[in-house]
Amino acid sequence: MFASMPIGTAGIQILAITSSTDFQSAAIAPGSLESIWCTGLTGIQGVMGGTGPILPTQLAGVSVYAGGAANAPILAVADLGGYQLINIQIPWDAGGFNAIAVSQGQEKATATVTGGAQWPVFFAGGAGYLVARHASDYSLVAPDNPARPGEWIVGYASNLGPVANTPPSGAVAPNNPLSPLAPTPGASGVSAPVYSVVIPQPGEQPGTQTEAVDSNFMGLAPGTVGVYQINFRVPDAAPAGDAVVYMRKTVDCGFFFVQGCGRGLTSTFSDSVKLPIGH
């Protein structure tokens, strides 16, 4: 869970910076939702949520600065007894950075972000199940209301990066037109990433899975801030039980070796979540 290291604190102490999807690892991208765990904030009464057509960049006197962008939109601040929690959206125009600063009045703390090799994507409940709905009736997918082979599922995620028709930072995503993924190319010779949903067969490692499941939309979920919607179809041959679901990100690093990418096609996988499947 501790994915940050304080490098300059006063009365405020940053304990951790995590993705809001799993409250564990931290791999930050513009538009993503992050949670900052800290102590030293004052004047917060329970849970205080941001309101308005665009989320505020200051709430209860608290501001969060992320990289070279303006202050981050704040979804909520909360005093949980002994420590405080700040939920933010990384601004869409945030550039490359590795630090987040929290300030309130004259107090300020900064922490470096140390994300791991895998990146958090899917929202998951306490038992590790994907937060998802049945596309047919929008009821929640759960062990007592499982997905079925051949069925379309709507999963929810964060941290997938650039989209077309980008809304302002802190504003809800539009529904007409939609905001689908629009990944941008990386370094010279490196292709834009291609995302896919992977459900390995039982006992199969995700890296050996070559077939992605069908998907007809990946992009921002209309009416939400920083939440991505991923529509995918459960394979017809999926066995009953808890399936493991990953996102796969594939880039073509090009013919020549590129530092930080490699050579040729390279795939990385997100953290996994569970999807209950019934017959």
Contacts in CASP RR format, 6 or more apart in sequence:
PFRMAT RR
TARGET T0000
AUTHOR 0000-0000-0000
METHOD contacts of the structure
MODEL  1
MFASMPIGTAGIQILAITSSTDFQSAAIAPGSLESIWCTGLTGIQGVMGG
TGPILPTQLAGVSVYAGGAANAPILAVADLGGYQLINIQIPWDAGGFNAI
AVSQGQEKATATVTGGAQWPVFFAGGAGYLVARHASDYSLVAPDNPARPG
EWIVGYASNLGPVANTPPSGAVAPNNPLSPLAPTPGASGVSAPVYSVVIP
QPGEQPGTQTEAVDSNFMGLAPGTVGVYQINFRVPDAAPAGDAVVYMRKT
VDCGFFFVQGCGRGLTSTFSDSVKLPIGH
1 16 0 8 1.000
1 18 0 8 1.000
1 23 0 8 1.000
1 24 0 8 1.000
2 15 0 8 1.000
2 16 0 8 1.000
3 16 0 8 1.000
3 17 0 8 1.000
3 18 0 8 1.000
3 24 0 8 1.000
3 25 0 8 1.000
3 26 0 8 1.000
3 113 0 8 1.000
3 114 0 8 1.000
3 115 0 8 1.000
3 116 0 8 1.000
4 14 0 8 1.000
4 15 0 8 1.000
4 16 0 8 1.000
4 17 0 8 1.000
4 26 0 8 1.000
4 100 0 8 1.000
4 111 0 8 1.000
4 112 0 8 1.000
4 113 0 8 1.000
4 114 0 8 1.000
5 111 0 8 1.000
5 112 0 8 1.000
5 114 0 8 1.000
6 13 0 8 1.000
6 14 0 8 1.000
6 109 0 8 1.000
6 110 0 8 1.000
6 111 0 8 1.000
7 99 0 8 1.000
7 110 0 8 1.000
7 111 0 8 1.000
7 112 0 8 1.000
8 109 0 8 1.000
8 110 0 8 1.000
9 109 0 8 1.000
9 110 0 8 1.000
10 106 0 8 1.000
10 107 0 8 1.000
10 108 0 8 1.000
10 109 0 8 1.000
11 40 0 8 1.000
11 107 0 8 1.000
11 109 0 8 1.000
12 38 0 8 1.000
12 39 0 8 1.000
12 40 0 8 1.000
12 41 0 8 1.000
12 102 0 8 1.000
12 103 0 8 1.000
12 104 0 8 1.000
12 107 0 8 1.000
12 108 0 8 1.000
12 109 0 8 1.000
13 38 0 8 1.000
13 39 0 8 1.000
13 40 0 8 1.000
13 109 0 8 1.000
14 36 0 8 1.000
14 37 0 8 1.000
14 38 0 8 1.000
14 100 0 8 1.000
14 102 0 8 1.000
14 109 0 8 1.000
14 110 0 8 1.000
14 111 0 8 1.000
15 37 0 8 1.000
15 38 0 8 1.000
15 39 0 8 1.000
15 83 0 8 1.000
16 26 0 8 1.000
16 36 0 8 1.000
16 37 0 8 1.000
17 26 0 8 1.000
17 34 0 8 1.000
17 35 0 8 1.000
17 36 0 8 1.000
17 37 0 8 1.000
17 100 0 8 1.000
17 111 0 8 1.000
17 113 0 8 1.000
18 24 0 8 1.000
18 25 0 8 1.000
18 26 0 8 1.000
18 34 0 8 1.000
18 35 0 8 1.000
18 37 0 8 1.000
19 25 0 8 1.000
19 26 0 8 1.000
19 27 0 8 1.000
19 32 0 8 1.000
19 33 0 8 1.000
19 34 0 8 1.000
19 35 0 8 1.000
19 120 0 8 1.000
19 158 0 8 1.000
19 159 0 8 1.000
20 33 0 8 1.000
20 34 0 8 1.000
20 35 0 8 1.000
20 87 0 8 1.000
20 123 0 8 1.000
20 158 0 8 1.000
21 33 0 8 1.000
21 120 0 8 1.000
21 121 0 8 1.000
21 122 0 8 1.000
21 123 0 8 1.000
21 124 0 8 1.000
21 157 0 8 1.000
21 158 0 8 1.000
21 159 0 8 1.000
22 120 0 8 1.000
22 123 0 8 1.000
22 124 0 8 1.000
22 271 0 8 1.000
23 35 0 8 1.000
24 120 0 8 1.000
24 271 0 8 1.000
25 115 0 8 1.000
25 116 0 8 1.000
25 118 0 8 1.000
25 119 0 8 1.000
25 120 0 8 1.000
25 271 0 8 1.000
26 34 0 8 1.000
26 113 0 8 1.000
26 114 0 8 1.000
26 115 0 8 1.000
26 116 0 8 1.000
26 120 0 8 1.000
27 115 0 8 1.000
27 116 0 8 1.000
27 118 0 8 1.000
27 119 0 8 1.000
27 120 0 8 1.000
27 159 0 8 1.000
28 34 0 8 1.000
28 66 0 8 1.000
28 90 0 8 1.000
28 113 0 8 1.000
28 115 0 8 1.000
28 159 0 8 1.000
29 90 0 8 1.000
29 159 0 8 1.000
29 160 0 8 1.000
29 161 0 8 1.000
30 69 0 8 1.000
30 90 0 8 1.000
30 91 0 8 1.000
30 92 0 8 1.000
30 93 0 8 1.000
30 94 0 8 1.000
30 95 0 8 1.000
30 161 0 8 1.000
30 162 0 8 1.000
31 89 0 8 1.000
31 90 0 8 1.000
31 91 0 8 1.000
31 92 0 8 1.000
31 94 0 8 1.000
31 158 0 8 1.000
31 161 0 8 1.000
31 169 0 8 1.000
31 226 0 8 1.000
32 89 0 8 1.000
32 90 0 8 1.000
32 158 0 8 1.000
32 159 0 8 1.000
32 160 0 8 1.000
32 161 0 8 1.000
32 226 0 8 1.000
33 75 0 8 1.000
33 87 0 8 1.000
33 88 0 8 1.000
33 89 0 8 1.000
33 90 0 8 1.000
33 158 0 8 1.000
33 159 0 8 1.000
33 225 0 8 1.000
33 226 0 8 1.000
33 227 0 8 1.000
34 87 0 8 1.000
34 88 0 8 1.000
34 89 0 8 1.000
34 90 0 8 1.000
34 100 0 8 1.000
35 85 0 8 1.000
35 86 0 8 1.000
35 87 0 8 1.000
35 88 0 8 1.000
36 64 0 8 1.000
36 85 0 8 1.000
36 86 0 8 1.000
36 87 0 8 1.000
36 88 0 8 1.000
36 100 0 8 1.000
36 102 0 8 1.000
37 83 0 8 1.000
37 84 0 8 1.000
37 85 0 8 1.000
38 83 0 8 1.000
38 84 0 8 1.000
38 85 0 8 1.000
38 86 0 8 1.000
38 102 0 8 1.000
38 109 0 8 1.000
39 82 0 8 1.000
39 83 0 8 1.000
39 84 0 8 1.000
40 84 0 8 1.000
40 107 0 8 1.000
41 60 0 8 1.000
41 62 0 8 1.000
41 77 0 8 1.000
41 79 0 8 1.000
41 84 0 8 1.000
41 86 0 8 1.000
41 102 0 8 1.000
41 104 0 8 1.000
42 104 0 8 1.000
43 60 0 8 1.000
43 79 0 8 1.000
44 60 0 8 1.000
44 62 0 8 1.000
44 77 0 8 1.000
44 78 0 8 1.000
44 79 0 8 1.000
44 84 0 8 1.000
45 79 0 8 1.000
46 78 0 8 1.000
46 79 0 8 1.000
47 76 0 8 1.000
47 77 0 8 1.000
47 78 0 8 1.000
48 59 0 8 1.000
48 60 0 8 1.000
48 76 0 8 1.000
48 77 0 8 1.000
48 78 0 8 1.000
49 59 0 8 1.000
49 74 0 8 1.000
49 75 0 8 1.000
49 76 0 8 1.000
49 77 0 8 1.000
50 56 0 8 1.000
50 59 0 8 1.000
50 74 0 8 1.000
50 75 0 8 1.000
50 76 0 8 1.000
53 171 0 8 1.000
53 172 0 8 1.000
54 73 0 8 1.000
54 168 0 8 1.000
54 169 0 8 1.000
54 170 0 8 1.000
54 171 0 8 1.000
55 73 0 8 1.000
55 74 0 8 1.000
55 75 0 8 1.000
55 89 0 8 1.000
55 170 0 8 1.000
55 171 0 8 1.000
55 225 0 8 1.000
56 73 0 8 1.000
56 74 0 8 1.000
57 63 0 8 1.000
57 64 0 8 1.000
57 70 0 8 1.000
57 71 0 8 1.000
57 72 0 8 1.000
57 73 0 8 1.000
57 74 0 8 1.000
58 71 0 8 1.000
58 74 0 8 1.000
59 74 0 8 1.000
59 76 0 8 1.000
59 77 0 8 1.000
60 77 0 8 1.000
60 104 0 8 1.000
61 104 0 8 1.000
61 105 0 8 1.000
62 74 0 8 1.000
62 77 0 8 1.000
62 86 0 8 1.000
62 102 0 8 1.000
62 103 0 8 1.000
62 104 0 8 1.000
63 71 0 8 1.000
63 74 0 8 1.000
63 102 0 8 1.000
63 103 0 8 1.000
63 104 0 8 1.000
64 71 0 8 1.000
64 72 0 8 1.000
64 74 0 8 1.000
64 86 0 8 1.000
64 88 0 8 1.000
64 100 0 8 1.000
64 101 0 8 1.000
64 102 0 8 1.000
64 103 0 8 1.000
65 71 0 8 1.000
65 72 0 8 1.000
65 100 0 8 1.000
65 101 0 8 1.000
65 103 0 8 1.000
66 72 0 8 1.000
66 88 0 8 1.000
66 90 0 8 1.000
66 91 0 8 1.000
66 94 0 8 1.000
66 97 0 8 1.000
66 100 0 8 1.000
67 94 0 8 1.000
67 95 0 8 1.000
67 96 0 8 1.000
67 97 0 8 1.000
67 99 0 8 1.000
67 100 0 8 1.000
68 94 0 8 1.000
68 95 0 8 1.000
68 96 0 8 1.000
68 97 0 8 1.000
69 90 0 8 1.000
69 91 0 8 1.000
69 93 0 8 1.000
69 94 0 8 1.000
69 95 0 8 1.000
69 169 0 8 1.000
70 91 0 8 1.000
70 93 0 8 1.000
70 169 0 8 1.000
72 88 0 8 1.000
72 89 0 8 1.000
72 90 0 8 1.000
72 91 0 8 1.000
72 169 0 8 1.000
73 88 0 8 1.000
73 89 0 8 1.000
73 91 0 8 1.000
73 169 0 8 1.000
73 170 0 8 1.000
73 225 0 8 1.000
74 86 0 8 1.000
74 87 0 8 1.000
74 88 0 8 1.000
75 87 0 8 1.000
75 88 0 8 1.000
75 89 0 8 1.000
75 225 0 8 1.000
76 85 0 8 1.000
76 86 0 8 1.000
76 87 0 8 1.000
77 84 0 8 1.000
77 85 0 8 1.000
77 86 0 8 1.000
77 87 0 8 1.000
78 84 0 8 1.000
78 85 0 8 1.000
86 102 0 8 1.000
89 169 0 8 1.000
89 170 0 8 1.000
89 225 0 8 1.000
89 226 0 8 1.000
91 169 0 8 1.000
92 166 0 8 1.000
92 167 0 8 1.000
92 168 0 8 1.000
92 169 0 8 1.000
93 169 0 8 1.000
97 113 0 8 1.000
98 112 0 8 1.000
98 113 0 8 1.000
98 114 0 8 1.000
99 110 0 8 1.000
99 111 0 8 1.000
99 112 0 8 1.000
99 113 0 8 1.000
100 110 0 8 1.000
100 111 0 8 1.000
100 113 0 8 1.000
101 108 0 8 1.000
101 109 0 8 1.000
101 110 0 8 1.000
101 111 0 8 1.000
102 108 0 8 1.000
102 109 0 8 1.000
102 110 0 8 1.000
103 109 0 8 1.000
117 268 0 8 1.000
118 268 0 8 1.000
118 269 0 8 1.000
118 270 0 8 1.000
118 271 0 8 1.000
119 159 0 8 1.000
119 249 0 8 1.000
119 268 0 8 1.000
119 270 0 8 1.000
119 271 0 8 1.000
120 158 0 8 1.000
120 159 0 8 1.000
120 270 0 8 1.000
120 271 0 8 1.000
121 157 0 8 1.000
121 158 0 8 1.000
121 159 0 8 1.000
121 160 0 8 1.000
121 247 0 8 1.000
121 270 0 8 1.000
121 271 0 8 1.000
122 130 0 8 1.000
122 131 0 8 1.000
122 155 0 8 1.000
122 156 0 8 1.000
122 157 0 8 1.000
122 230 0 8 1.000
122 245 0 8 1.000
122 247 0 8 1.000
122 270 0 8 1.000
122 271 0 8 1.000
122 273 0 8 1.000
123 130 0 8 1.000
123 131 0 8 1.000
123 155 0 8 1.000
123 156 0 8 1.000
123 157 0 8 1.000
123 158 0 8 1.000
123 227 0 8 1.000
124 130 0 8 1.000
124 131 0 8 1.000
124 273 0 8 1.000
124 274 0 8 1.000
125 131 0 8 1.000
127 274 0 8 1.000
128 273 0 8 1.000
128 274 0 8 1.000
129 141 0 8 1.000
129 142 0 8 1.000
129 143 0 8 1.000
129 242 0 8 1.000
129 273 0 8 1.000
129 274 0 8 1.000
129 275 0 8 1.000
129 276 0 8 1.000
130 141 0 8 1.000
130 155 0 8 1.000
130 245 0 8 1.000
130 273 0 8 1.000
130 274 0 8 1.000
130 275 0 8 1.000
131 140 0 8 1.000
131 155 0 8 1.000
131 156 0 8 1.000
132 140 0 8 1.000
132 141 0 8 1.000
132 147 0 8 1.000
132 153 0 8 1.000
132 154 0 8 1.000
132 155 0 8 1.000
132 156 0 8 1.000
132 275 0 8 1.000
133 139 0 8 1.000
133 140 0 8 1.000
133 141 0 8 1.000
133 153 0 8 1.000
133 154 0 8 1.000
133 155 0 8 1.000
134 140 0 8 1.000
134 141 0 8 1.000
134 145 0 8 1.000
134 147 0 8 1.000
134 151 0 8 1.000
134 152 0 8 1.000
134 153 0 8 1.000
134 154 0 8 1.000
135 151 0 8 1.000
135 152 0 8 1.000
135 153 0 8 1.000
135 154 0 8 1.000
135 231 0 8 1.000
136 151 0 8 1.000
136 152 0 8 1.000
138 154 0 8 1.000
139 145 0 8 1.000
141 147 0 8 1.000
141 153 0 8 1.000
141 275 0 8 1.000
141 276 0 8 1.000
142 276 0 8 1.000
143 276 0 8 1.000
146 241 0 8 1.000
146 276 0 8 1.000
146 277 0 8 1.000
146 278 0 8 1.000
147 153 0 8 1.000
147 234 0 8 1.000
147 275 0 8 1.000
147 276 0 8 1.000
147 277 0 8 1.000
147 278 0 8 1.000
148 234 0 8 1.000
148 277 0 8 1.000
148 278 0 8 1.000
148 279 0 8 1.000
149 234 0 8 1.000
149 235 0 8 1.000
149 236 0 8 1.000
149 237 0 8 1.000
149 238 0 8 1.000
149 277 0 8 1.000
149 278 0 8 1.000
149 279 0 8 1.000
150 233 0 8 1.000
150 234 0 8 1.000
150 235 0 8 1.000
150 236 0 8 1.000
150 238 0 8 1.000
151 233 0 8 1.000
151 234 0 8 1.000
152 216 0 8 1.000
152 231 0 8 1.000
152 232 0 8 1.000
152 233 0 8 1.000
152 234 0 8 1.000
153 231 0 8 1.000
153 232 0 8 1.000
153 233 0 8 1.000
153 234 0 8 1.000
153 275 0 8 1.000
154 229 0 8 1.000
154 230 0 8 1.000
154 231 0 8 1.000
155 229 0 8 1.000
155 230 0 8 1.000
155 231 0 8 1.000
155 232 0 8 1.000
156 221 0 8 1.000
156 227 0 8 1.000
156 228 0 8 1.000
156 229 0 8 1.000
156 230 0 8 1.000
157 227 0 8 1.000
157 228 0 8 1.000
157 229 0 8 1.000
157 230 0 8 1.000
157 247 0 8 1.000
158 226 0 8 1.000
158 227 0 8 1.000
158 228 0 8 1.000
160 181 0 8 1.000
160 195 0 8 1.000
160 218 0 8 1.000
160 219 0 8 1.000
160 228 0 8 1.000
160 247 0 8 1.000
161 181 0 8 1.000
161 183 0 8 1.000
162 181 0 8 1.000
162 182 0 8 1.000
162 183 0 8 1.000
162 184 0 8 1.000
163 179 0 8 1.000
163 180 0 8 1.000
163 181 0 8 1.000
163 182 0 8 1.000
163 219 0 8 1.000
163 220 0 8 1.000
164 179 0 8 1.000
164 180 0 8 1.000
164 181 0 8 1.000
164 182 0 8 1.000
165 174 0 8 1.000
165 177 0 8 1.000
165 178 0 8 1.000
165 179 0 8 1.000
165 180 0 8 1.000
166 179 0 8 1.000
167 173 0 8 1.000
167 174 0 8 1.000
167 179 0 8 1.000
167 220 0 8 1.000
170 225 0 8 1.000
170 226 0 8 1.000
171 225 0 8 1.000
172 222 0 8 1.000
172 223 0 8 1.000
172 224 0 8 1.000
172 225 0 8 1.000
173 179 0 8 1.000
173 220 0 8 1.000
173 221 0 8 1.000
173 222 0 8 1.000
173 223 0 8 1.000
173 224 0 8 1.000
173 225 0 8 1.000
173 226 0 8 1.000
173 227 0 8 1.000
174 222 0 8 1.000
174 223 0 8 1.000
175 222 0 8 1.000
175 223 0 8 1.000
178 217 0 8 1.000
178 219 0 8 1.000
178 220 0 8 1.000
178 222 0 8 1.000
179 219 0 8 1.000
179 220 0 8 1.000
180 217 0 8 1.000
180 218 0 8 1.000
180 219 0 8 1.000
181 195 0 8 1.000
181 218 0 8 1.000
181 219 0 8 1.000
181 228 0 8 1.000
183 192 0 8 1.000
183 193 0 8 1.000
183 194 0 8 1.000
183 195 0 8 1.000
184 192 0 8 1.000
185 191 0 8 1.000
185 192 0 8 1.000
186 192 0 8 1.000
186 251 0 8 1.000
187 258 0 8 1.000
187 261 0 8 1.000
188 258 0 8 1.000
189 253 0 8 1.000
189 254 0 8 1.000
189 258 0 8 1.000
190 251 0 8 1.000
190 252 0 8 1.000
190 253 0 8 1.000
190 254 0 8 1.000
190 258 0 8 1.000
190 261 0 8 1.000
191 251 0 8 1.000
191 252 0 8 1.000
191 253 0 8 1.000
191 254 0 8 1.000
192 251 0 8 1.000
193 249 0 8 1.000
193 250 0 8 1.000
193 251 0 8 1.000
194 249 0 8 1.000
194 250 0 8 1.000
194 251 0 8 1.000
195 218 0 8 1.000
195 247 0 8 1.000
195 248 0 8 1.000
195 249 0 8 1.000
195 250 0 8 1.000
196 212 0 8 1.000
196 213 0 8 1.000
196 215 0 8 1.000
196 247 0 8 1.000
196 248 0 8 1.000
196 250 0 8 1.000
197 212 0 8 1.000
197 213 0 8 1.000
197 215 0 8 1.000
197 230 0 8 1.000
197 232 0 8 1.000
197 245 0 8 1.000
197 246 0 8 1.000
197 247 0 8 1.000
197 248 0 8 1.000
198 206 0 8 1.000
198 209 0 8 1.000
198 212 0 8 1.000
198 213 0 8 1.000
198 245 0 8 1.000
198 246 0 8 1.000
198 247 0 8 1.000
198 248 0 8 1.000
198 269 0 8 1.000
199 209 0 8 1.000
199 213 0 8 1.000
199 234 0 8 1.000
199 235 0 8 1.000
199 238 0 8 1.000
199 243 0 8 1.000
199 244 0 8 1.000
199 245 0 8 1.000
199 246 0 8 1.000
199 275 0 8 1.000
200 206 0 8 1.000
200 207 0 8 1.000
200 208 0 8 1.000
200 209 0 8 1.000
200 244 0 8 1.000
200 246 0 8 1.000
201 209 0 8 1.000
202 239 0 8 1.000
206 244 0 8 1.000
206 246 0 8 1.000
206 248 0 8 1.000
206 269 0 8 1.000
206 272 0 8 1.000
207 267 0 8 1.000
207 269 0 8 1.000
212 248 0 8 1.000
213 232 0 8 1.000
213 233 0 8 1.000
213 234 0 8 1.000
213 235 0 8 1.000
214 232 0 8 1.000
214 233 0 8 1.000
215 230 0 8 1.000
215 231 0 8 1.000
215 232 0 8 1.000
215 233 0 8 1.000
216 231 0 8 1.000
217 229 0 8 1.000
217 230 0 8 1.000
217 231 0 8 1.000
218 228 0 8 1.000
218 229 0 8 1.000
218 230 0 8 1.000
218 231 0 8 1.000
219 228 0 8 1.000
219 229 0 8 1.000
219 230 0 8 1.000
220 226 0 8 1.000
220 227 0 8 1.000
220 228 0 8 1.000
220 229 0 8 1.000
221 227 0 8 1.000
221 228 0 8 1.000
221 229 0 8 1.000
222 229 0 8 1.000
230 247 0 8 1.000
234 243 0 8 1.000
234 275 0 8 1.000
234 277 0 8 1.000
238 277 0 8 1.000
239 277 0 8 1.000
240 277 0 8 1.000
240 278 0 8 1.000
240 279 0 8 1.000
241 276 0 8 1.000
241 277 0 8 1.000
241 278 0 8 1.000
242 274 0 8 1.000
242 275 0 8 1.000
242 276 0 8 1.000
242 277 0 8 1.000
243 274 0 8 1.000
243 275 0 8 1.000
243 276 0 8 1.000
243 277 0 8 1.000
244 272 0 8 1.000
244 273 0 8 1.000
244 274 0 8 1.000
244 275 0 8 1.000
245 272 0 8 1.000
245 273 0 8 1.000
245 274 0 8 1.000
245 275 0 8 1.000
246 269 0 8 1.000
246 270 0 8 1.000
246 271 0 8 1.000
246 272 0 8 1.000
247 269 0 8 1.000
247 270 0 8 1.000
248 267 0 8 1.000
248 268 0 8 1.000
248 269 0 8 1.000
248 270 0 8 1.000
249 267 0 8 1.000
249 268 0 8 1.000
249 269 0 8 1.000
249 270 0 8 1.000
250 265 0 8 1.000
250 266 0 8 1.000
250 267 0 8 1.000
251 261 0 8 1.000
251 265 0 8 1.000
251 266 0 8 1.000
252 264 0 8 1.000
252 265 0 8 1.000
252 266 0 8 1.000
253 261 0 8 1.000
253 262 0 8 1.000
253 263 0 8 1.000
253 264 0 8 1.000
253 265 0 8 1.000
253 266 0 8 1.000
254 263 0 8 1.000
254 264 0 8 1.000
255 263 0 8 1.000
255 264 0 8 1.000
256 263 0 8 1.000
257 263 0 8 1.000
END
